[in-house]
């Protein structure tokens, strides 16, 4: 038999209009208890809907550096001692009831790392979380009405196929022969894993109200994670190769024919009990990526999504088989999301892969915040901005929920310790913004036109028929017609065996029994005719009444449509006015805040101006006092320096007089030397050189005098800069002109104050005239020479090759003549101190810059004292 292919009818028919009623996103807050090592607390529960944040020491909240306590409101706040059952009854139980009634739901936990999100979703041994309690409530509600395995069969396009019992039986046999094809379901009789056995033991069993007893149900679960913005199937069977393990393959997001997002190729497992479903979850939980960080020992490094998909279809008119109709089959979905916690790398000190994971987690959470913010802005101010769902796999997967495909609930988990204050503050702001987003209500599923209660009536009829057949000794099994049942209701025929020819009782009894049957049949026929006539009349009356009521209902429907049209117009006008009011209120609030900021700035600036005026007055008074004081100090100092200058002038005059006397004496001696005739002078005995004399370099020593010989001229070393090359003569502006005898002269030179590329391109030599102060206080001139080369880039470069130094020196003190043991005494004759003009001049005079004669000079020998 051909199976019927059924699509997921989350939105039957055309897309819903935007005039559907909307509900805000339900945001709840749960505060975890403080650990033993944490003493400082920054979160306080004010009421069952409000919490207050206290900034810890060292954190300044507002501009003035003051501490500010902030309050945030939620739909409901759960304190540190709230049980999992109380949280489930308020948050998750309505979502499970909507799931059973054919509506979608999304529940996700949000918060800082280590705030208790995974504990809220999964629970702990002995106290199961929201996930096992949801599974327990679903199976407690649909347990008696579950379909056999493989009656519902998912395909690869987010659709559901309904098979008959024969095809389902063949599918079960095929899957039993291939145990590794899909995850094998656990029988309820098998022993549960003790690792999670305590988590699914829920003592308080909940059951949804209003479960359709004339439908069959089947539950499918899947488990995926979003790691580094890639989707991975945690239930996928991967071949275990110890030599070369195969890495899991990422999955892609697809859009089905109803524009619903789903994970392509994701494993969907059909489960029949809470234990079996939680075992599938725990199998995937072991594959989830967790790591040890500084802030959390078991930190989730990915977003996990556990999808519960419930398929339901009504029974046929007889209440025996599943109805294979597309428009009567419904698939609802509940997504339980455990988001990874936001974290700062400055606190976790993450490196390598942990750092990359933290970056992807924070990026996906930032995209979620951006989508919520754009949705809020579009709804509040009537804008039509594009929501960036595709920027992250997390928001792209749950795009349909925010577009009105089901209810959305968020549990904000908070760690009250003071170290998480800044991260908690950001979480509170995001939660406050999320509460302002409204989601359209989902459309109710179509109502089946069959008579309600047909399942139990069919069962009661079968039980009663079986009981009567057992009492009469007839067949228990098999289908009987109405005629057979009617005949079985008659009295049994008597025995018709005639053993004697004179038997007169058997035939009369048979005739009497047949007559009774004939009368009973006639009475039954008459009764049936009366019932048929009465039923025909009743049906005619019902038909006429139905026609009247149908006309009345049609009239009322037209009136209701007209009223709905008027109400919708009024609602749209009211919505437009409300949006306008909210926009104006928002603008007024912004203007008020701006005015307050300007007022604060004005007061601050006025205060600063007053302080500066006072400071200026103080500075002016201080300046006046300082001027008076300095005036006295200057007067005293002036008098003191006048006296000092007079003393120094007198000393300088005395010194200059002494120098002039010395110069006059030297001139007289030179005149006497030049005027006297050249005579033979006794040779000066040679002196034994000493080591000290050999090391000392005499700058102006002359060779021994030769009689009647011309003076020997020292050979001047020709400068290397006097060649025929073209030179760039670099003379900085700050050089001092010195009037020395030796001056550097470079022909064919381009003199520049700052070297440039144009001058360097024309020359092949470079010289820099550099002046510096030597250790003896005299100016030393260095001529730094180099060669100009062309570079590959078309520029010029200089390579220095040689340095020439020009330096003037002054004698430090009087120059002493070296004594010799064989030298004649000084006062024997005057001729022993002087040999010739060259020797005496070199010993007696040294040039020094700053005089007109040449330079000034000074006698190194002891001056002769005049006799009085």
C-alpha positions in Angstrom: 0.0 0.0 0.0 1.3 3.5 -0.9 2.1 5.6 2.1 0.9 9.2 2.5 3.6 11.8 2.6 2.8 14.5 5.2 4.5 17.8 5.6 5.0 19.5 8.9 1.8 21.7 9.2 3.2 24.3 11.6 1.4 26.9 9.5 -1.5 25.3 7.7 -2.6 27.1 4.6 -1.4 30.6 3.9 1.0 32.6 6.0 -0.6 34.3 9.0 -1.2 38.0 8.8 0.5 40.5 11.0 -2.8 41.3 12.7 -2.5 38.2 15.0 -2.4 38.9 18.7 1.1 39.1 20.2 2.7 38.1 23.5 6.0 39.4 24.8 8.9 37.1 25.3 8.7 35.5 28.7 11.9 36.3 30.6 12.5 34.6 34.0 15.5 35.0 36.3 17.1 32.4 38.5 19.7 33.2 41.1 22.1 30.4 42.1 23.4 30.2 45.6 26.8 31.5 46.6 29.7 29.0 46.8 31.6 28.5 50.0 34.6 30.5 49.0 32.6 33.6 47.9 31.5 36.1 50.5 30.8 39.3 48.5 27.3 39.3 46.9 26.2 41.8 44.2 22.6 40.5 43.6 19.6 40.9 45.9 16.1 39.6 45.4 13.7 42.4 46.2 10.4 40.6 45.3 9.2 37.8 43.2 9.5 39.9 40.1 12.4 42.3 40.9 16.1 42.0 41.7 18.6 44.7 42.6 22.3 44.9 41.7 24.8 46.3 44.2 28.1 47.4 42.6 31.1 46.1 44.6 33.9 48.2 46.0 36.1 49.8 43.4 33.5 50.0 40.6 32.1 53.4 39.6 28.8 53.3 37.7 27.9 56.9 36.8 29.9 59.9 35.5 30.4 61.5 38.9 32.1 58.4 40.3 29.3 57.6 42.6 27.9 54.1 43.3 24.5 53.4 41.8 22.2 50.5 42.6 20.0 49.3 39.7 16.8 47.3 39.7 15.6 45.0 37.0 12.1 43.5 36.6 11.2 40.0 35.2 8.1 38.0 34.7 9.1 36.0 37.8 12.3 35.8 39.9 13.4 32.5 41.4 15.7 32.8 44.4 18.6 30.6 45.5 16.5 28.0 47.2 13.9 27.5 44.4 13.4 23.8 43.6 13.5 22.4 40.1 9.8 21.5 40.3 8.7 25.0 41.1 10.7 26.3 38.2 9.3 23.6 35.9 5.7 24.3 36.9 6.0 28.0 36.0 8.3 28.0 33.0 8.3 24.7 31.1 4.9 23.1 31.9 2.9 25.6 29.7 5.3 24.9 26.8 4.7 21.1 27.2 1.0 21.6 27.2 1.2 23.6 24.0 3.4 20.9 22.5 0.8 18.3 23.1 -1.9 20.6 21.6 0.1 21.1 18.4 2.1 24.3 19.1 5.8 25.0 19.0 7.9 26.3 21.8 11.5 27.5 22.5 13.1 27.5 25.9 16.8 28.6 26.3 19.0 29.4 29.3 21.2 32.5 29.1 23.9 33.9 31.5 27.5 34.2 32.4 29.7 31.1 32.5 29.3 29.2 35.8 25.9 30.7 36.5 24.0 27.3 36.5 22.5 27.1 33.0 23.4 23.4 32.5 22.2 22.5 36.0 18.9 24.2 35.3 18.4 22.3 32.0 19.7 18.9 33.0 19.6 18.8 36.8 21.6 16.7 39.3 21.2 13.2 40.7 18.1 13.0 42.7 16.7 16.3 41.4 16.1 16.3 37.6 16.1 19.5 35.6 13.7 20.9 33.1 14.6 18.4 30.3 13.8 15.1 32.1 10.7 16.7 33.6 9.4 17.7 30.2 10.0 14.2 28.9 8.2 12.7 31.9 5.2 14.9 31.5 4.9 14.2 27.8 4.9 10.4 28.3 2.6 10.6 31.2 0.1 12.5 29.0 0.3 10.4 25.8 1.3 7.1 27.2 -1.9 5.2 26.5 -2.3 6.8 23.1 1.1 6.1 21.5 1.3 4.7 18.0 3.4 1.6 17.2 6.9 2.1 16.1 7.4 3.3 12.5 3.8 4.3 12.0 5.3 7.8 11.7 8.4 7.9 9.6 10.5 11.2 9.2 12.1 11.9 5.9 15.1 14.1 5.0 13.0 17.2 4.2 11.5 17.9 7.6 8.3 16.1 6.7 6.6 13.1 8.3 5.2 10.1 6.5 2.3 8.0 7.9 2.5 4.3 7.2 0.0 1.6 7.7 0.5 -1.3 10.2 1.8 -3.7 7.6 4.5 -1.3 6.4 5.4 -0.4 9.9 5.8 -4.1 10.8 8.1 -4.6 7.8 10.1 -1.5 8.8 10.5 -2.9 12.4 11.7 -6.2 11.1 14.1 -4.5 8.8 15.5 -2.3 11.5 15.9 -5.3 13.9 18.0 -7.0 11.2 20.2 -3.9 11.0 20.9 -2.9 14.6 23.7 -0.5 13.7 21.8 1.5 11.2 20.2 3.8 13.8 20.7 4.1 17.6 19.0 1.1 19.1 16.1 1.9 21.4 16.2 0.7 25.0 13.5 -1.5 26.3 11.7 -0.3 29.4 12.5 -3.6 31.1 16.3 -3.1 30.7 18.2 -1.7 33.6 18.9 2.0 33.3 22.4 3.5 33.5 23.1 4.4 37.1 24.9 7.5 35.9 21.6 9.2 35.1 19.0 6.9 36.7 18.4 9.4 39.6 17.9 12.3 37.3 14.8 10.9 35.5 13.2 9.6 38.7 10.5 12.3 39.1 8.3 11.6 42.1 5.7 14.3 41.1 4.3 13.1 37.8 2.5 15.8 35.8 -0.1 15.2 33.1 -1.4 17.7 30.6 -5.1 18.4 30.4 -7.2 18.3 27.3 -5.3 15.5 25.6 -7.1 14.3 22.4 -8.0 10.7 23.2 -9.0 10.0 19.6 -5.5 10.6 18.2 -2.3 8.6 18.2 1.1 10.1 19.1 4.7 9.4 18.5 7.7 11.2 19.9 11.0 11.9 18.1 14.2 13.4 19.7 17.4 14.8 18.1 20.4 16.5 19.7 22.8 18.9 18.0 25.4 21.4 19.1 26.7 24.6 17.6 30.5 24.7 18.0 32.6 27.5 16.5 29.5 28.4 14.4 29.3 24.9 12.9 26.4 22.4 13.5 27.2 18.9 14.6 24.9 15.9 15.2 25.6 14.5 18.6 23.5 11.3 17.9 25.3 10.5 14.7 27.0 7.1 14.6 30.7 7.4 13.7 32.8 4.3 12.9 35.4 4.0 15.7 38.8 3.5 14.0 41.6 3.6 16.6 44.3 4.0 14.0 42.7 6.9 12.0 39.6 8.3 13.8 37.2 10.0 11.6 36.3 13.6 12.5 32.5 14.4 12.8 31.0 16.1 9.8 29.2 19.4 10.2 25.6 19.8 9.1 23.8 22.4 7.1 20.7 24.4 7.7 17.8 24.0 5.2 14.4 25.6 4.7 11.4 23.3 4.0 8.4 24.0 1.9 6.7 25.8 4.8 9.7 28.1 5.2 10.7 26.4 8.5 14.4 26.0 9.3 15.8 22.5 10.1 19.1 20.7 10.3 19.6 18.7 7.2 20.7 15.1 7.8 20.1 15.2 11.5 19.4 11.9 13.3 15.8 11.7 14.7 15.2 8.8 17.1 11.7 7.6 17.9 11.4 7.0 21.7 8.6 5.3 23.7 9.5 6.1 27.3 11.2 8.7 29.5 14.1 6.4 30.2 14.7 5.7 26.5 14.5 9.4 25.6 16.9 10.4 28.4 19.3 7.6 27.5 19.5 9.1 23.9 20.1 12.5 25.4 22.8 11.3 27.7 24.5 9.5 24.8 24.8 12.8 23.0 25.7 14.7 26.2 28.9 12.6 26.5 29.9 13.8 23.0 29.3 17.5 23.8 32.4 19.7 24.0 33.3 20.8 27.5 36.6 22.1 29.0 38.1 23.2 32.2 38.6 26.9 32.5 39.7 29.3 35.2 36.1 30.3 36.0 34.3 26.9 35.5 35.6 23.4 35.9 33.1 22.0 33.3 32.5 24.9 31.0 30.4 24.3 27.9 32.3 25.3 24.8 29.2 25.0 22.5 25.5 25.7 22.3 23.5 22.5 22.7 19.9 22.1 21.2 17.7 19.2 22.3 14.7 19.0 19.9 11.6 17.2 21.0 9.2 16.6 18.0 5.7 15.2 18.6 3.7 13.8 15.6 0.0 13.2 16.1 -2.8 12.0 13.7 -6.5 11.3 14.4 -8.1 7.9 14.2 -10.6 7.1 11.5 -14.4 7.1 12.0 -14.4 3.5 13.4 -11.6 4.4 15.9 -9.4 1.5 14.7 -6.7 2.8 12.3 -4.7 6.0 11.9 -6.1 8.5 9.4 -3.7 9.0 6.6 -4.6 12.6 5.7 -2.2 15.4 5.2 -4.4 18.2 6.6 -5.2 16.2 9.7 -1.7 15.3 10.8 0.2 17.8 13.0 3.9 17.9 14.0 4.8 20.2 16.9 8.3 20.9 18.2 9.9 22.0 21.5 13.5 23.1 21.5 15.5 23.1 24.7 18.6 25.2 24.3 21.6 25.4 26.7 23.6 28.4 25.6 27.3 28.5 26.4 28.2 31.3 28.9 29.7 34.6 27.8 33.2 35.1 29.2 36.1 37.6 29.2 39.4 36.3 28.1 41.1 38.7 30.6 39.5 36.7 33.4 39.7 33.2 31.9 43.3 33.6 30.5 42.3 31.4 27.6 44.8 30.6 25.0 44.9 28.6 21.7 41.7 26.7 21.0 40.0 27.9 24.2 40.5 31.5 23.0 39.0 30.7 19.6 36.0 29.0 21.3 35.4 31.9 23.5 35.5 34.3 20.6 32.9 32.3 18.6 30.7 32.0 21.7 30.8 35.7 22.3 30.2 36.4 18.6 27.1 34.2 18.4 25.7 35.8 21.6 26.4 39.2 20.2 24.5 38.3 17.1 21.5 37.2 19.2 21.5 40.5 21.0 21.7 42.4 17.7 18.7 40.4 16.4 16.6 41.1 19.5 17.5 44.8 19.4 16.5 45.1 15.7 13.2 43.3 16.4 12.5 45.6 19.3 13.2 48.7 17.2 11.0 47.5 14.4 8.1 46.8 16.7 8.4 50.0 18.8 9.1 52.6 16.1 7.5 50.9 13.1 10.7 50.6 11.1 11.4 47.7 8.7 15.1 46.9 9.2 16.4 43.6 8.2 17.1 41.3 11.1 20.5 39.7 10.7 19.5 36.1 11.4 22.0 34.6 9.0 25.0 36.1 10.8 25.1 33.2 13.1 23.9 29.5 13.0 22.2 30.0 16.4 19.9 32.8 15.3 19.3 31.3 11.8 18.1 28.0 13.3 15.5 29.7 15.6 14.4 32.3 13.0 10.9 30.9 12.8 10.2 31.2 16.5 10.8 34.9 16.5 8.7 35.2 13.4 5.6 33.9 15.2 5.9 30.1 15.0 5.6 29.5 18.8 6.2 30.7 22.3 9.7 31.9 23.4 10.8 31.6 27.0 14.2 32.6 28.4 15.7 31.8 31.8 18.4 34.2 32.8 20.8 32.5 35.2 22.7 34.8 37.6 25.8 34.1 39.7 25.5 36.6 42.6 29.3 36.8 43.4 30.9 40.2 43.1 33.5 39.1 40.6 30.8 38.6 37.9 29.2 42.0 38.4 30.2 43.6 35.1 29.2 40.5 33.0 25.9 40.2 35.1 25.2 43.9 34.3 25.4 43.2 30.6 23.1 40.2 30.9 20.5 42.2 32.8 20.5 44.9 30.1 20.0 42.2 27.4 17.1 40.6 29.4 15.5 44.0 29.9 15.6 44.6 26.2 14.3 41.1 25.3 11.1 41.5 27.4 10.1 44.3 25.1 10.0 42.0 22.0 6.6 40.6 21.1 6.0 37.3 19.3 2.8 36.5 17.4 0.7 33.8 18.8 0.7 30.5 16.9 -2.4 29.4 15.0 -4.5 26.6 16.5 -4.5 23.3 14.6 -7.6 22.3 12.5 -10.3 20.5 14.3 -11.1 17.0 13.1 -14.7 16.4 11.9 -15.2 13.0 13.4 -17.3 12.2 16.4 -15.3 12.6 19.6 -14.9 9.6 21.9 -14.9 7.0 19.1 -11.8 5.3 20.5 -13.5 4.4 23.8 -16.8 3.5 22.2 -15.1 1.2 19.8 -13.3 -0.4 22.7 -16.4 -0.7 24.8 -18.3 -2.3 21.9 -15.6 -4.9 21.3 -15.4 -5.7 25.0 -19.2 -6.1 25.3 -19.4 -8.2 22.1 -16.6 -10.4 23.4 -18.3 -10.8 26.7 -21.7 -11.8 25.1 -20.0 -14.3 22.8 -18.2 -15.9 25.6 -21.5 -16.2 27.5 -23.3 -17.8 24.5 -20.3 -20.0 23.7 -20.0 -18.5 20.3 -16.8 -17.5 18.5 -14.9 -14.9 20.3 -12.9 -13.7 17.4 -14.0 -12.7 13.9 -16.4 -10.1 12.5 -20.2 -10.8 12.7 -22.9 -9.2 10.7 -26.0 -7.6 12.1 -28.2 -10.5 10.9 -26.0 -13.1 12.6 -26.1 -11.0 15.8 -29.9 -10.8 15.5 -30.3 -14.5 15.0 -28.0 -15.2 17.9 -30.4 -13.2 20.2 -33.3 -15.7 19.5 -34.0 -18.6 21.7 -32.2 -21.9 20.6 -34.2 -24.3 18.5 -35.4 -27.5 20.3 -34.2 -30.9 19.3 -36.0 -32.2 16.2 -34.9 -35.8 16.3 -38.0 -38.1 15.9 -37.4 -41.6 17.2 -40.9 -42.9 17.2 -43.8 -42.7 14.6 -46.2 -41.9 17.4 -44.1 -38.9 18.6 -46.5 -36.0 18.9 -44.5 -33.5 20.9 -41.4 -32.8 18.9 -43.0 -31.3 15.8 -45.5 -29.2 17.9 -42.6 -27.8 20.0 -40.7 -27.0 16.8 -43.7 -25.3 15.2 -44.3 -23.3 18.4 -40.6 -22.2 18.5 -40.8 -21.2 14.8 -44.0 -19.3 15.4 -42.4 -17.5 18.3 -39.4 -16.6 16.1 -41.8 -15.5 13.4 -43.7 -13.3 15.9 -40.4 -11.9 17.3 -39.2 -11.2 13.8 -42.4 -9.5 12.9 -42.3 -7.4 16.1 -38.7 -6.6 15.5 -39.5 -5.6 11.9 -42.3 -3.4 13.1 -40.1 -1.9 15.8 -37.4 -1.3 13.2 -39.9 0.4 10.9 -41.1 2.6 13.7 -37.6 3.5 14.7 -36.7 4.2 11.1 -39.8 6.4 10.7 -39.1 8.2 14.0 -35.4 8.6 13.0 -36.5 9.9 9.6 -38.8 12.4 11.1 -36.2 13.4 13.6 -33.6 13.8 10.9 -36.1 16.0 8.9 -36.7 18.1 12.0 -33.0 18.4 12.6 -32.5 19.2 8.9 -35.0 22.0 9.1 -33.7 23.2 12.4 -30.2 23.0 11.0 -31.1 25.0 8.0 -32.7 27.7 10.2 -29.7 27.7 12.5 -27.4 27.7 9.5 -29.1 30.8 8.1 -29.0 32.4 11.5 -25.3 31.5 11.9 -24.5 32.8 8.5 -26.2 36.1 9.4 -24.4 36.3 12.6 -21.2 35.4 10.9 -21.6 38.2 8.4 -22.3 40.6 11.3 -19.2 39.3 13.2 -17.1 39.7 10.1 -18.2 43.3 9.8 -17.6 43.9 13.4 -14.2 42.2 13.2 -13.4 44.5 10.2 -14.3 47.5 12.3 -12.4 46.2 15.3 -9.4 45.4 13.2 -9.5 48.9 11.7 -9.8 50.4 15.2 -7.0 48.2 16.5 -4.7 49.1 13.6 -5.4 52.8 14.3 -4.9 52.3 18.0 -1.6 50.4 17.3 -0.5 53.3 15.0 -1.3 55.8 17.7 0.4 53.8 20.4 3.5 53.5 18.3 3.4 57.2 17.7 3.0 57.8 21.4 5.9 55.5 22.2 8.0 57.2 19.6 7.2 60.6 21.0 7.7 59.4 24.6 11.1 58.0 23.5 12.0 61.3 21.9 10.9 63.2 25.0 12.9 60.9 27.2 16.0 61.4 25.0 15.5 65.2 25.1 15.0 65.1 28.8 18.2 63.1 29.3 20.0 65.4 27.0 18.8 68.4 28.9 19.8 66.8 32.2 23.2 66.1 30.8 23.6 69.7 29.6 22.4 71.0 33.0 25.0 68.8 34.7 27.7 69.9 32.3 26.7 73.5 32.9 26.8 73.2 36.7 30.2 71.4 36.4 31.6 74.0 34.1 30.3 76.9 36.3 31.9 75.2 39.3 35.2 74.8 37.4 35.0 78.4 36.3 34.5 79.7 39.9 37.4 77.5 41.0 39.6 78.9 38.2 38.6 82.5 39.1 39.6 81.9 42.7 42.8 80.2 41.6 43.6 83.1 39.3 43.0 85.7 42.0 45.3 83.7 44.3 47.9 83.5 41.6 47.7 87.3 40.9 48.2 88.1 44.6 51.0 85.6 44.9 52.6 87.1 41.8 52.5 90.6 43.3 54.1 89.4 46.5 56.7 87.5 44.5 57.4 90.6 42.4 57.9 92.7 45.5 60.2 90.1 47.0 62.1 89.6 43.7 62.5 93.4 43.3 64.4 93.5 46.6 66.4 90.4 45.7 67.3 92.0 42.3 68.4 95.2 44.0 70.7 93.4 46.4 72.0 91.2 43.7 72.7 94.1 41.4 74.7 95.9 44.1 76.6 92.7 44.8 77.4 92.1 41.1 78.5 95.7 40.6 81.0 95.4 43.3 82.1 92.0 41.9 82.5 93.4 38.4 84.6 96.3 39.7 86.8 93.8 41.5 87.1 91.6 38.4 87.8 94.6 36.1 90.6 95.7 38.3 92.1 92.2 38.4 91.8 91.9 34.6 93.5 95.2 34.1 96.3 94.1 36.3 96.6 90.8 34.4 96.6 92.6 31.0 99.3 94.9 32.2 101.4 91.9 33.1 100.8 90.3 29.7 101.7 93.5 27.9 105.0 93.7 29.9 105.8 90.1 29.0 105.1 90.8 25.3 107.4 93.9 25.4 110.1 91.7 26.9 109.7 89.1 24.2 109.8 91.7 21.4 112.9 93.1 22.8 114.5 89.7 22.9 113.4 88.9 19.3 114.9 92.2 18.1 118.1 91.4 19.9 118.2 88.0 18.4 117.6 89.2 14.8 120.2 92.1 15.2 123.1 90.1 16.5 125.5 88.6 14.0 125.6 84.9 13.3 128.7 83.4 14.9 130.0 80.0 15.5 128.4 78.5 18.5 129.7 75.6 20.4 127.8 72.4 19.7 125.4 71.4 22.3 126.3 68.2 24.0 124.0 65.4 23.0 121.7 64.3 25.7 120.9 60.7 26.4 117.3 60.1 25.4 115.0 58.7 28.0 112.0 56.6 27.5 109.8 59.4 28.6 111.3 61.8 26.0 110.8 59.2 23.3 107.1 58.9 24.0 106.4 62.6 24.1 105.7 64.1 20.7 107.2 67.6 20.3 104.8 69.5 18.0 107.1 72.3 16.8 110.6 70.8 17.3 113.1 72.0 14.6 116.2 70.1 13.3 119.6 71.1 14.6 121.0 74.2 13.1 123.2 73.9 10.1 125.7 76.9 9.5 124.9 78.9 6.4 122.2 76.4 5.3 118.6 77.3 4.2 115.9 76.4 6.6 114.4 73.0 6.0 110.7 73.0 5.0 108.5 70.2 6.1 106.7 68.3 3.3 103.1 69.1 3.4 100.8 66.1 2.9 98.4 66.8 0.1 94.8 66.5 1.1 92.8 63.6 -0.5 90.0 66.0 -1.1 92.0 68.0 -3.6 91.4 65.7 -6.5 89.5 66.3 -9.7 86.2 64.7 -8.6 83.0 66.7 -8.0 82.3 67.2 -4.3 79.2 68.0 -2.2 80.5 70.4 0.5 78.1 70.1 3.4 78.6 73.0 5.8 75.9 73.2 8.5 74.5 76.7 9.3 75.7 76.5 12.9 79.5 76.2 12.1 81.8 78.9 13.5 84.2 80.7 11.1 87.8 80.3 12.4 90.7 82.4 11.2 93.3 79.7 11.0 96.1 79.6 8.5 95.1 76.2 7.3 91.6 76.3 5.6 90.0 73.4 3.7 89.8 74.3 0.0 87.8 72.0 -2.3 87.6 72.9 -6.0 84.6 71.9 -8.1 82.4 71.6 -5.0 78.7 72.3 -4.5 78.3 74.0 -1.1 75.0 73.1 0.7 73.7 73.7 4.2 71.4 70.7 4.0 72.2 67.8 1.6 69.6 67.0 -1.0 69.0 64.4 -3.7 69.6 66.9 -6.5 73.1 67.9 -5.3 74.1 64.2 -4.5 73.0 63.1 -8.0 75.5 65.6 -9.6 78.6 64.6 -7.5 80.5 61.4 -6.7 82.2 62.6 -3.5 80.8 64.0 -0.2 82.4 65.9 2.6 80.9 67.1 5.9 82.5 69.9 7.9 81.7 69.1 11.6 82.8 71.2 14.6 82.8 70.1 18.2 84.3 71.3 21.4 87.4 69.3 22.4 88.2 68.2 26.0 90.6 71.2 26.4 87.9 73.7 25.5 89.1 74.4 22.0 87.1 74.0 18.7 88.0 70.9 16.7 87.0 70.7 13.1 86.4 67.3 11.4 86.2 66.8 7.7 84.2 63.6 7.2 84.6 62.3 3.6 82.6 59.7 1.7 81.6 58.4 -1.7 78.2 58.8 -3.3 76.5 55.6 -4.7 73.3 55.1 -6.5 70.7 52.8 -5.0 68.4 50.3 -6.7 65.4 52.4 -5.9 66.8 55.4 -7.8 68.0 57.3 -4.8 71.5 58.2 -3.5 73.5 56.9 -0.5 76.8 58.0 1.0 79.4 55.6 2.3 82.0 57.3 4.7 85.6 56.5 4.0 87.9 59.0 5.7 88.1 61.6 8.5 90.5 64.6 8.6 90.8 66.6 11.8 91.8 70.3 12.1 92.4 71.4 15.7 94.0 74.4 17.4 95.8 73.8 20.8 96.9 76.2 23.4 99.7 75.5 25.9 98.5 74.4 29.2 101.3 75.8 31.3 105.0 77.0 31.1 107.1 74.6 29.2 110.2 73.4 31.1 113.5 72.6 29.5 114.7 69.1 30.0 117.9 69.0 32.1 120.8 66.8 31.3 123.6 65.7 33.6 126.2 66.9 31.1 124.4 70.2 30.3 126.2 73.4 31.4 124.6 75.4 34.3 121.9 77.9 33.3 123.6 81.1 34.7 127.0 80.4 33.1 126.1 81.9 29.7 123.1 83.2 28.0 123.9 81.4 24.8 123.3 77.9 26.3 119.5 78.4 26.4 119.2 79.4 22.7 120.6 77.7 19.6 119.3 79.5 16.6 116.3 81.5 15.6 114.2 78.5 14.6 114.7 76.7 17.9 114.1 79.7 20.0 111.0 80.7 18.2 109.6 77.1 18.4 110.3 77.0 22.0 109.3 80.5 23.0 106.3 81.2 20.9 103.1 79.3 20.1 100.3 80.6 18.1 96.9 81.1 19.7 93.7 82.3 18.2 92.5 85.7 19.1 95.4 88.2 18.5 96.4 90.5 15.7 100.0 89.6 15.6 99.3 86.2 14.5 97.6 84.8 17.4 98.7 85.7 20.9 101.7 84.0 22.2 103.3 83.1 25.5 106.9 82.5 26.6 107.5 79.0 27.9 110.9 79.8 29.6 111.3 81.6 32.8 111.2 85.4 32.2 114.3 87.3 33.2 113.8 89.6 36.2 115.1 93.1 35.9 117.5 94.4 38.3 116.3 97.3 40.4 
